[in-house]
C-alpha cells in the first residue's frame, strides 16, 4: 500500500485501508474505487492522506524532478565549466543574470511552500555531491529564512550565498576536496580556507551581492567563536549567517562524506539541539525542527512497543510523528498484512530508533538505543 496526500488523490484509485474520520467512522471502505464523491468527502472531513493500492487502478503521480532544482544546478554547472576553462587565470566565471533568475524562482517557490515538510533525501535527486549540497542547503536555508520572517530581498541574498557557499573548493587541491577517507590535520587546514577563497572570487566576479558573498565567508562560523575562517562569534554573525550555519551542518551530517555513511535526520537534529545556544542560534534550530521530517519516507523504525515498520509518510502538522506501516510485532513475527500506525493519533507509541534499512534496524534492535556519536570536526567541514 502507498500513502498519498489527499490533494493528490485521483478518480480511479483503489483504497487499500479504511479511511476514517476523527470519530472512527468509516468514510471510504477498503477496496473501493475512488470517485469524485469520495474526493469531495475527503475535503469535507479534512482528511490529509489515505492509503491506495499501488497495483490496481490509477497510480499516484511520481514526483517530477524539480525544474527549479535543475535550473539551480545548471547555473552551478555552467559556473564550474567556465571556471575550469579559465582556471589558468584563476577566474570565476558566472552568468549573473542566470543566477538572479534561478534565485528569484527558488525564493518565489519556497515562499509559496510555507507549510511543506522538507526531506532533503527526497530533494536530492541528482548524483553530483557538490551540486546536491549546494541546492539542498539553499532550499533549507531559504525555507528557514521564510519561517523567521526574513524580508524577500534578504532571502535572495541568502539563497544566492548558499548556492555558491562551497565555490571556493574549486580552487583547492582536488586530492583534498575529493577525500574518501578521514582528513589529516593538514587536509583540515586546507579545507578551512574555502570560505575565504570563495568569497574573494565571488566578489571579483560581481555576480552576487556583497551580502551573499558575506554568507559564503561566514557559513562555517559558530556562535561561540569556534568556527572558521576567522572565529567570528555572537552578535557579529547576522541572522542570515546563523541560518547558513545550521543549514550547512544539517545537510553535511545527513550526507555521505569522507567515506562515512550519512546520519539519520533525527540524529542530525539531536546534534543541532544539543548545541543550540552555544554553536547555533536557538531560534534557527527551532525553525528547522518544525520543518524537517525526522523520519524520511521509506526508512525503518523501531517503536517503543517493540514493533518494527517502515515510514509511509509524515504529515506537515506532525514532523516528529510519522505514519508507520508495521511489518513485525514485538516478538518479531511478520504480520500477514502491514498494520497502519499513525503516531500523530497514537500517543502511546513513539519511535525509539531509526535506520536507513530494515536489515540495519534488525541488527541494532537488541543493542541499547543510544545516539550515534557525531564527530564535531567532520560535522563542520562540509
Secondary structure, DSSP 8 states (H G I E B T S, - for coil): -EEEEGGG--TTEEESS-EE-TTS-EEE-TT-B--HHHHHHHHHTT--EEEEEEEEES--------HHHHHHHHHHHHHHHHHHHTGGGT-----HHHHHHHHHHHHHHHHH-TT--B-HHHH--SS-HHHHHHHHHHHHHHHHHHHTT--HHHHHHHHHHHHTTTGGGGGS-HHHHT--S---HHHHHHHTTHHHHHHHHHHHHTSS-HHHHHHHHHTT--TTS--SSS---GGGS-HHHHHHHHHHHHHHHTS-BTTB----HHHHHHHHHHTBTTTB-HHHHHHHHHHB-SS-TT-EEEETTS-EEEEEE--TT-TTS-EEEEEE-TT--EEEEEEEEETTT-TT--EEEEESSHHHHHHHTTS--------HHHHT--
